[in-house]
Amino acid sequence: MFPDGTSRVTIDRSSGPVYIDRGMGSYVFDVDGRRFLDLNCNFMTLIHGHAFAPVVEAITTQLHRGSCFANPTESEIELAELLCARIPRLDRVRFVNTGTEAVLFAIKAARAFTGRSKIAKLEGAYHGAYDWAEVSLAANPDNWGDPAAPNSTPSYRGAPGGVLDDVVVLSFNDVTGVRQLLSLHAPQLAAVLLDPMPSLTASQISIATLT
Ligand SMILES: Cc1ncc(COP(=O)(O)O)c(C=O)c1O
């Protein structure tokens, strides 16, 4: 039914994905009744852990008032004000559903503001499934070329050449090289994508079996 057995490839692990039945606090329980300490917590979106009572209560209350509207609501204003108050330099907000959408809208906004089409990103960094953000996600020694100016490599067969041409790939941890490439391409760059906490393959393997 699902390609590779799951609907989300990032959770496909060596011997097969662990199917979760429920979560509580810092633990998840799989369909076979095993308990796991969840060091991932849905890629860190669940900062309070699973089924945190105040969150369950707030969501339950809202469900009784309706959960999905085609109109704006006061609660989105409240949340936006809270975020702006807490995050320095944040003064305008657009809510989206996924990180992929956030990145794609940020790239489009940067292009619209600057009138430029190129973006720069670090080789191997994951920024979601937007074509330009995916470039050189899985570059390897056979195709990454010169580390001083890495190739833009496609993340899937048939990726349009124009997409590759519009991405400047930077080498991770090479500050001098990054400075040089950014200086070289600055006049064409709309934005630089940077994840201060990049996800690496090893760090994604983060569910530890306890019992
Ligand atoms: C840095 C970064 N950007 C974008 C994304 C894409 O987010 P989503 O899976 O919600 O589309 C992720 C997802 O892990 C991410 O880690």
The ligand as a Tripos MOL2 file, in Angstrom:
@<TRIPOS>MOLECULE
LIG
   16    16     1     0     0
SMALL
NO_CHARGES

@<TRIPOS>ATOM
      1 C1         15.3250   22.4930    8.4940 C.3       1 LIG1
      2 C2         14.0910   21.9090    7.9040 C.ar      1 LIG1
      3 N1         13.4300   22.6180    6.9610 N.ar      1 LIG1
      4 C3         12.3070   22.1170    6.3880 C.ar      1 LIG1
      5 C4         11.7990   20.8940    6.7620 C.ar      1 LIG1
      6 C5         10.5450   20.3660    6.0870 C.3       1 LIG1
      7 O1          9.4840   20.3420    6.9760 O.3       1 LIG1
      8 P1          8.1600   19.5020    6.6660 P.3       1 LIG1
      9 O2          8.5250   18.0490    6.7910 O.co2     1 LIG1
     10 O3          7.1990   19.9820    7.7080 O.co2     1 LIG1
     11 O4          7.7000   19.8530    5.2710 O.co2     1 LIG1
     12 C6         12.4360   20.1500    7.7520 C.ar      1 LIG1
     13 C7         11.8870   18.8430    8.1660 C.2       1 LIG1
     14 O5         12.5010   18.0630    8.8660 O.2       1 LIG1
     15 C8         13.6160   20.6640    8.3410 C.ar      1 LIG1
     16 O6         14.2910   19.9640    9.2740 O.3       1 LIG1
@<TRIPOS>BOND
     1     1     2 1
     2     2     3 ar
     3     2    15 ar
     4     3     4 ar
     5     4     5 ar
     6     5     6 1
     7     5    12 ar
     8     6     7 1
     9     7     8 1
    10     8     9 2
    11     8    10 1
    12     8    11 1
    13    12    13 1
    14    12    15 ar
    15    13    14 2
    16    15    16 1
@<TRIPOS>SUBSTRUCTURE
     1 LIG1         1 GROUP 0 **** ****
